[in-house]
């Protein structure tokens, strides 16, 4: 997917950009230091600043972030593609329209306001660690990473109030 490619390219090239010994040292020194979600949270809110519709950084995808059971998730509900093109498909050949790409996000016990979960790259089928947070009412930050957050990249998404057409098509 176009809007997700920059994050996954950065994640995929990290091992090539750093010696294995240094990576192993950082991993061990970190104590597996990415923050786990607090799975004993007494219940998730029905809404919050992270909830709603979000336009991706490159303005080519819209996600609906909402409560999903005991976590929050993000579903791809809008895509930018030409009228002559079919709805984009993921690696498994299924439509990306309605694809749940952000899964199992739970509040982080050591960093209030942040949620930790997983993000799917539909082009490869790979799933990565991720964090989301809303530093301002109409801004959502998404950081996808390998093992620990320093091995990743952050995107800035903005609140979306526009329309979404048939087939998840965003207006041109």
Secondary structure, DSSP 4 states (H G I P E B T S, - for coil): -HHHHHHHHHHHHHHHHS-HHHHHHHHHHHTS-SPPB-TT-S---S--TT-EEEE-TTSSEEEEEEEETTEEEEEEEEE---TTSPPPB-TTS-BSTT-EEEEEEEEBTTSTTEEEEEEE-TTT--EEEEEEEEEETTEEEEEEESSSTTSEEEEEEEE--S-B-GGGBBP-
